[in-house]
Amino acid sequence: MKNRSLIILMLALGWSILISACDVAPSSSEHQNQSLVLPTFESAQQLAESPWQNYFNKVYGNSPTSASQFPIDLNDWWIFYKDDLAGIKTIPCEDFGGNHCPIPKTQEGQAICSLSGGDHDLPNAVYIYHAPPYSPLRESKWVEFTHTADAEAKNNEKVGSWMYYMPGSGNYFHLGKTKAFSDHPEAVKHFLNKNCNDLECAQYFTDLFKAAASKGYDSIQFLKHHDMTCAQNIAIEIVDVAGSGMYACGDPKPDGAAWNDRYKTGWDASLKCKCSNNSSEFFKCLGS
C-alpha cells in the first residue's frame, strides 16, 4: 500500500511539472524568431490599389504594369528600406549582435537587422533571411544587388567590384558571361592554378579578376562563402570583374557606355541608373 501511495504521489508530481513546463511563455527572442508574411500581387491593378505601389516608385523609380510581370511575391525579396516603408508596414528585425548568433535556428523569411555583420550593411535596411544552399544565377541575366565602398573595399577592390545578390534593392547588374564557384579558393585554382590556403584569398583578387576578364568573363559568383553575420553563408557574392569596388558606383566613371550597359534601375532594369561616387559609400541609383 505504501508503495502504491508513493507511485501515485510521483505520478501527480510528474504531471504537475509537465503542466508547469507547458505553461511557460516563450522568451521575447523566441517571439521574434518568426517568418515575415508579405503580400503577393497578382496584377498591376491590385498593386495600384495598395500602398505598396508608392514603395515600388520610391525604390525603383517606377512600378510594373505589364501582365507578364506578375505575380510579384514580396516574400521572395531579400531587402527592404525602412524609411520608404513609412506608412506601409513596420518590419521588426532580429539583431544578431555580440554573441547572440542563432542563425541555424533562423526561419526562412525572417527579418534580420544585419547581413554582413559589419560595414557592408546598408543603413536603414532590413534584410530577409533566405537559407542556403544557393543555385548559380543565370548567365546574361539582370540581377539586383547591393555594394558598399567601405574601408575594406578601398583596400581590396581596386580591381573588381564585390556585391551581394539582393532582390528588392532597386539596383540591377547584368551578369553577362558568368561563372559560379563554391568559394574563393576554387576560383583561384580555376583561373590562376594556384592553391589558396585561406578562405578569403584577398592577395589573389587583382590577378584573379584580370584573368577572368581576359578569358571573356564579365562576372564571378560565390555561392558558399561564409563570412557574413554569425560567420554564416546567407547571401550570394557577385564580382563585376570589370569594375572597381573602391568606388560607391563600382567604377570611377559611372556614366560611360560600358558602365551603362552593366548597371540599371527601374522595375526589370527598365531605367538608366544615375549614380554618384560622391553622395555616399553605398551604390544607389536614382529612386532606390
C-alpha positions as CSV (number, residue, x, y, z in Angstrom):
1,M,0.0,0.0,0.0
2,K,2.9,2.4,0.9
3,N,4.5,1.7,-2.5
4,R,1.2,2.3,-4.3
5,S,0.8,5.7,-2.5
6,L,4.3,6.6,-3.4
7,I,3.7,5.8,-7.0
8,I,0.5,7.9,-7.1
9,L,2.4,10.8,-5.5
10,M,5.2,10.6,-8.0
11,L,2.8,10.5,-10.9
12,A,1.0,13.5,-9.5
13,L,4.2,15.4,-9.2
14,G,5.3,14.4,-12.7
15,W,2.1,15.7,-14.2
16,S,2.4,18.9,-12.2
17,I,5.9,19.5,-13.5
18,L,4.8,18.7,-17.1
19,I,1.8,21.1,-16.9
20,S,4.1,23.9,-15.4
21,A,6.6,23.4,-18.2
22,C,3.8,23.7,-20.8
23,D,2.6,26.9,-19.3
24,V,5.9,28.7,-19.6
25,A,5.7,31.6,-22.1
26,P,8.4,31.7,-24.8
27,S,11.1,34.4,-24.4
28,S,11.0,37.6,-26.4
29,S,13.7,36.3,-28.7
30,E,11.6,33.2,-29.4
31,H,8.7,35.5,-30.2
32,Q,10.9,37.4,-32.7
33,N,12.0,34.2,-34.4
34,Q,9.1,34.3,-36.8
35,S,8.9,34.3,-40.6
36,L,7.6,37.5,-42.1
37,V,4.4,37.3,-44.2
38,L,4.2,39.8,-47.0
39,P,1.7,40.3,-49.8
40,T,1.7,38.8,-53.3
41,F,0.4,41.0,-56.1
42,E,-1.4,39.2,-58.9
43,S,-1.9,42.2,-61.2
44,A,-1.0,45.8,-61.8
45,Q,-4.4,46.9,-60.7
46,Q,-4.0,45.1,-57.4
47,L,-0.7,46.7,-56.8
48,A,-2.1,50.2,-57.8
49,E,-4.8,49.8,-55.2
50,S,-2.2,49.0,-52.5
51,P,0.0,51.5,-50.6
52,W,2.9,49.3,-51.7
53,Q,2.9,50.9,-55.2
54,N,4.3,54.1,-53.6
55,Y,7.1,51.9,-52.2
56,F,7.9,50.5,-55.7
57,N,8.0,54.0,-57.1
58,K,10.4,55.2,-54.4
59,V,12.8,52.2,-54.7
60,Y,12.7,51.5,-58.4
61,G,11.6,54.9,-59.9
62,N,8.6,53.2,-61.5
63,S,6.3,50.2,-60.9
64,P,5.4,47.1,-63.0
65,T,2.5,47.5,-65.4
66,S,2.6,44.5,-67.8
67,A,0.6,41.3,-67.1
68,S,3.7,39.3,-67.8
69,Q,5.5,40.9,-64.8
70,F,3.0,39.4,-62.4
71,P,2.5,37.8,-60.0
72,I,5.0,39.5,-57.7
73,D,5.6,37.9,-54.3
74,L,7.3,40.2,-51.8
75,N,8.3,37.2,-49.7
76,D,10.9,36.5,-52.4
77,W,12.7,39.8,-51.8
78,W,15.9,40.0,-49.7
79,I,15.9,43.6,-48.6
80,F,13.6,46.5,-47.7
81,Y,14.3,50.1,-46.8
82,K,12.8,51.2,-43.5
83,D,12.3,54.9,-44.4
84,D,10.5,54.0,-47.7
85,L,8.2,51.7,-45.7
86,A,6.8,54.5,-43.6
87,G,3.0,54.4,-43.6
88,I,3.0,51.0,-45.3
89,K,4.5,48.4,-42.9
90,T,6.8,48.1,-39.9
91,I,9.3,45.3,-40.2
92,P,10.9,44.5,-36.8
93,C,14.2,42.6,-37.3
94,E,16.3,40.3,-35.3
95,D,19.7,41.7,-34.1
96,F,22.4,39.2,-34.1
97,G,25.0,41.4,-32.3
98,G,27.6,40.2,-29.9
99,N,27.4,36.5,-29.1
100,H,23.8,36.3,-30.0
101,C,24.0,34.2,-33.2
102,P,21.1,31.8,-33.6
103,I,21.4,31.7,-37.4
104,P,21.0,27.9,-37.5
105,K,17.6,28.4,-35.8
106,T,16.6,31.3,-38.1
107,Q,13.5,30.6,-40.1
108,E,13.1,31.1,-43.8
109,G,11.7,34.6,-44.4
110,Q,12.7,36.0,-41.0
111,A,13.7,39.7,-40.9
112,I,17.3,40.3,-39.7
113,C,19.0,43.6,-39.0
114,S,22.4,42.8,-40.4
115,L,23.5,40.8,-43.4
116,S,27.3,41.1,-43.4
117,G,27.8,41.7,-39.7
118,G,29.9,44.7,-40.5
119,D,30.3,47.8,-42.6
120,H,28.9,46.2,-45.8
121,D,25.4,46.7,-44.4
122,L,23.2,49.5,-45.8
123,P,21.9,52.0,-43.3
124,N,18.1,51.9,-42.9
125,A,17.9,48.4,-44.4
126,V,16.1,45.3,-43.2
127,Y,17.3,42.0,-44.7
128,I,15.1,38.9,-45.2
129,Y,16.8,35.6,-44.4
130,H,16.7,33.0,-47.3
131,A,18.5,29.9,-46.3
132,P,21.3,28.2,-48.4
133,P,22.1,26.2,-50.5
134,Y,22.0,28.7,-53.3
135,S,21.9,27.9,-57.0
136,P,24.1,29.7,-59.7
137,L,22.5,32.8,-61.2
138,R,21.7,32.5,-64.9
139,E,24.1,33.9,-67.5
140,S,23.2,37.2,-69.2
141,K,20.6,38.0,-66.5
142,W,19.9,41.3,-64.8
143,V,20.1,40.7,-61.0
144,E,19.6,43.1,-58.1
145,F,22.4,43.8,-55.7
146,T,24.0,45.9,-53.0
147,H,27.5,47.3,-52.9
148,T,29.5,49.3,-50.3
149,A,32.7,51.1,-50.8
150,D,33.9,50.9,-47.2
151,A,37.4,50.9,-46.0
152,E,37.9,47.2,-46.8
153,A,36.7,47.8,-50.4
154,K,39.0,50.7,-50.8
155,N,41.9,48.4,-49.9
156,N,40.9,45.2,-51.7
157,E,38.7,46.2,-54.6
158,K,40.9,48.4,-56.9
159,V,40.2,45.7,-59.5
160,G,36.8,44.0,-59.3
161,S,33.6,45.3,-57.6
162,W,32.1,43.0,-55.0
163,M,28.3,42.8,-54.5
164,Y,25.7,40.9,-52.6
165,Y,22.8,39.4,-54.6
166,M,19.8,41.3,-53.2
167,P,16.4,41.2,-54.8
168,G,14.4,44.3,-53.8
169,S,17.4,46.7,-53.8
170,G,16.3,48.6,-56.9
171,N,19.9,48.3,-58.3
172,Y,20.5,46.0,-61.3
173,F,23.7,44.5,-62.6
174,H,24.0,42.5,-65.8
175,L,25.8,39.3,-65.2
176,G,26.9,38.8,-68.8
177,K,29.2,35.8,-69.2
178,T,29.5,34.4,-65.6
179,K,30.9,31.5,-63.7
180,A,29.8,30.3,-60.2
181,F,32.1,28.8,-57.6
182,S,31.5,27.4,-54.1
183,D,34.2,29.7,-52.6
184,H,37.2,31.9,-53.3
185,P,39.9,29.2,-53.3
186,E,38.1,27.3,-56.1
187,A,38.1,30.3,-58.3
188,V,41.8,31.0,-57.6
189,K,42.6,27.4,-58.6
190,H,40.5,27.6,-61.8
191,F,41.8,30.8,-63.2
192,L,45.3,31.0,-61.7
193,N,46.1,27.4,-61.0
194,K,47.3,28.3,-57.5
195,N,46.3,27.0,-54.1
196,C,44.9,29.5,-51.6
197,N,45.4,28.5,-48.0
198,D,42.7,30.7,-46.6
199,L,39.1,31.3,-47.5
200,E,39.4,35.0,-48.4
201,C,42.3,34.8,-50.8
202,A,42.4,38.6,-50.9
203,Q,46.0,38.5,-52.1
204,Y,44.9,36.9,-55.3
205,F,41.9,39.2,-56.1
206,T,43.6,41.5,-58.6
207,D,45.2,38.7,-60.6
208,L,42.1,36.6,-60.3
209,F,39.7,39.2,-61.8
210,K,42.1,40.2,-64.5
211,A,42.5,36.6,-65.5
212,A,38.7,36.1,-65.6
213,A,38.2,39.2,-67.7
214,S,41.0,38.1,-70.1
215,K,39.0,34.8,-70.7
216,G,35.9,36.7,-71.6
217,Y,34.0,36.6,-68.3
218,D,32.0,39.6,-67.0
219,S,31.3,38.3,-63.6
220,I,32.0,35.7,-61.0
221,Q,29.7,34.3,-58.3
222,F,30.4,32.7,-54.9
223,L,27.6,30.5,-53.6
224,K,29.0,29.2,-50.3
225,H,31.3,31.9,-48.8
226,H,30.6,32.2,-45.1
227,D,32.0,35.4,-43.5
228,M,28.6,37.2,-43.1
229,T,26.5,37.7,-40.0
230,C,27.4,35.0,-37.4
231,A,30.1,33.7,-39.8
232,Q,27.4,32.1,-41.9
233,N,26.7,31.9,-45.6
234,I,23.5,33.9,-46.0
235,A,24.0,35.5,-49.4
236,I,25.5,35.1,-52.9
237,E,28.6,37.1,-53.6
238,I,28.9,38.6,-57.1
239,V,32.0,40.3,-58.6
240,D,32.0,42.6,-61.6
241,V,35.4,41.8,-62.9
242,A,35.5,45.0,-65.0
243,G,34.6,47.2,-62.1
244,S,36.4,48.8,-59.2
245,G,34.6,48.4,-55.9
246,M,36.7,51.1,-54.1
247,Y,34.1,53.4,-55.7
248,A,30.5,53.6,-54.5
249,C,29.2,53.1,-58.0
250,G,31.6,50.3,-58.7
251,D,33.6,52.3,-61.3
252,P,35.5,55.7,-61.3
253,K,33.3,56.9,-64.2
254,P,29.7,55.8,-63.6
255,D,28.3,57.2,-66.8
256,G,30.3,55.7,-69.5
257,A,28.8,53.5,-72.2
258,A,30.3,50.3,-70.7
259,W,29.0,51.2,-67.2
260,N,25.5,52.0,-68.5
261,D,25.4,48.6,-70.2
262,R,26.1,46.9,-66.9
263,Y,24.0,48.9,-64.4
264,K,20.3,49.9,-64.4
265,T,17.4,50.7,-62.1
266,G,13.7,50.7,-62.7
267,W,11.5,47.6,-62.4
268,D,13.1,44.8,-64.5
269,A,16.1,47.0,-65.2
270,S,13.9,49.4,-67.3
271,L,15.6,52.7,-66.4
272,K,19.0,54.3,-66.7
273,C,20.9,54.3,-63.4
274,K,22.2,57.7,-62.2
275,C,24.9,57.0,-59.6
276,S,27.3,59.4,-57.8
277,N,30.6,58.3,-56.2
278,N,30.4,61.4,-54.0
279,S,27.0,61.1,-52.5
280,S,27.7,58.2,-50.1
281,E,29.7,55.0,-49.9
282,F,26.7,52.9,-51.0
283,F,25.7,52.1,-54.5
284,K,22.5,53.9,-55.1
285,C,20.6,54.5,-58.3
286,L,18.2,57.4,-58.6
287,G,15.0,56.3,-57.0
288,S,16.4,53.5,-54.9
